[in-house]
Amino acid sequence: QVQLVESGGGLVQAGGSLRLSCAASGRSFSNYAMGWFRQAPGKEREFVAAIKWSGGSTYYVDSVKGRFTISRDNAKNTVYLQMNSLKPEDTAVYYCAAGRIWVPMTASEYEYWGQGTQVTVSS
């Protein structure tokens, strides 16, 4: 069982930065690939970024490439999403997720989900 708790969301102006954190419970954190998804009002949940177990491979949706960076610290059981050059269209609730199978963009392959953290980007 893995429990995930996101933090770091908030209100920021366009062009600003935020760093989201996702703290995981349990001793098997390094066995899980981690992903970030987001859901804007009235829209479906979409994939944002993912990182493999050891952190050696990452994957991003095209709309955030060059602006967002996913990383993890297995010693701290934490995954991060550094978000730079934020745009109003990045406004959403951001969720982290954990899964043992590497199918980064497929939400159904993630076994555990956090409760989400709100990110609002004003224009």
C-alpha positions as CSV (number, residue, x, y, z in Angstrom):
1,Q,0.0,0.0,0.0
2,V,1.3,3.4,-0.9
3,Q,-0.2,6.7,0.2
4,L,0.6,9.9,-1.7
5,V,0.2,13.5,-0.5
6,E,0.8,16.4,-2.8
7,S,1.8,19.9,-1.8
8,G,3.1,23.1,-3.3
9,G,0.2,24.3,-5.3
10,G,-1.0,27.8,-5.3
11,L,-1.8,31.0,-7.2
12,V,0.9,32.4,-9.5
13,Q,1.1,34.9,-12.3
14,A,1.8,33.8,-15.8
15,G,5.5,33.4,-16.4
16,G,6.1,32.4,-12.8
17,S,7.2,29.1,-11.2
18,L,5.9,26.6,-8.7
19,R,7.4,23.3,-7.4
20,L,5.0,20.6,-6.5
21,S,6.0,17.8,-4.2
22,C,4.4,14.4,-3.7
23,A,5.4,12.5,-0.5
24,A,4.9,8.8,-0.5
25,S,4.4,6.5,2.5
26,G,5.7,2.9,2.5
27,R,9.2,1.4,2.1
28,S,8.8,0.3,-1.5
29,F,8.8,3.8,-3.1
30,S,11.7,3.0,-5.4
31,N,9.7,0.1,-6.9
32,Y,7.2,2.5,-8.4
33,A,7.2,4.7,-11.4
34,M,5.7,8.0,-10.6
35,G,3.5,10.3,-12.7
36,W,1.9,13.7,-12.6
37,F,-1.5,14.2,-14.1
38,R,-3.8,17.3,-14.1
39,Q,-7.4,18.0,-14.5
40,A,-8.9,21.4,-15.4
41,P,-12.5,22.3,-14.8
42,G,-14.8,20.6,-17.3
43,K,-11.9,18.6,-18.9
44,E,-10.7,15.1,-18.6
45,R,-7.6,14.2,-16.5
46,E,-4.5,14.4,-18.7
47,F,-1.0,13.1,-18.3
48,V,1.8,15.7,-17.6
49,A,5.0,13.9,-16.7
50,A,6.4,10.6,-15.4
51,I,9.7,9.2,-14.1
52,K,10.9,5.7,-13.9
53,W,11.8,3.9,-10.7
54,S,15.5,4.9,-10.6
55,G,14.9,8.3,-12.1
56,G,16.9,7.4,-15.2
57,S,14.0,8.0,-17.6
58,T,11.4,10.7,-17.8
59,Y,8.5,11.4,-20.1
60,Y,6.5,14.6,-20.8
61,V,3.4,15.7,-22.6
62,D,4.4,18.0,-25.5
63,S,2.7,21.0,-24.0
64,V,5.1,21.1,-20.9
65,K,8.4,20.0,-22.5
66,G,11.1,22.6,-21.8
67,R,9.0,24.2,-19.0
68,F,8.4,21.4,-16.5
69,T,10.9,19.0,-14.9
70,I,10.0,15.9,-13.0
71,S,12.5,14.4,-10.5
72,R,12.5,12.1,-7.5
73,D,14.5,11.5,-4.3
74,N,14.0,7.9,-3.3
75,A,15.8,8.5,0.0
76,K,13.0,11.0,0.9
77,N,10.2,9.0,-0.8
78,T,9.3,12.2,-2.7
79,V,8.7,13.1,-6.3
80,Y,8.8,16.7,-7.6
81,L,7.4,18.7,-10.5
82,Q,9.2,21.9,-11.1
83,M,7.0,24.1,-13.2
84,N,8.5,27.2,-14.9
85,S,7.1,29.7,-17.4
86,L,3.6,28.9,-16.3
87,K,0.7,29.7,-18.5
88,P,-3.0,30.2,-17.7
89,E,-3.7,27.0,-19.5
90,D,-1.7,25.1,-16.9
91,T,-4.4,25.9,-14.3
92,A,-5.7,22.6,-13.0
93,V,-5.7,20.3,-10.0
94,Y,-2.4,18.3,-10.2
95,Y,-2.3,14.7,-9.0
96,C,0.6,12.4,-8.5
97,A,0.3,8.7,-9.0
98,A,2.4,5.6,-8.5
99,G,2.5,2.4,-10.6
100,R,4.7,-0.6,-11.0
101,I,4.3,-0.8,-14.7
102,W,5.9,1.7,-17.0
103,V,3.1,2.9,-19.3
104,P,3.6,6.6,-18.4
105,M,0.7,8.2,-20.2
106,T,-2.0,5.7,-19.2
107,A,-3.8,6.7,-16.0
108,S,-5.3,3.2,-15.5
109,E,-1.8,1.7,-15.1
110,Y,-1.2,3.7,-11.9
111,E,-2.3,2.0,-8.8
112,Y,-2.2,4.8,-6.2
113,W,-3.3,8.4,-6.4
114,G,-2.9,11.5,-4.3
115,Q,-5.7,13.8,-3.4
116,G,-4.5,16.6,-5.7
117,T,-3.2,20.1,-5.3
118,Q,-4.7,23.2,-7.0
119,V,-2.5,25.2,-9.3
120,T,-3.9,28.5,-10.6
121,V,-2.1,30.7,-13.1
122,S,-3.4,34.2,-13.6
123,S,-2.9,36.1,-16.8
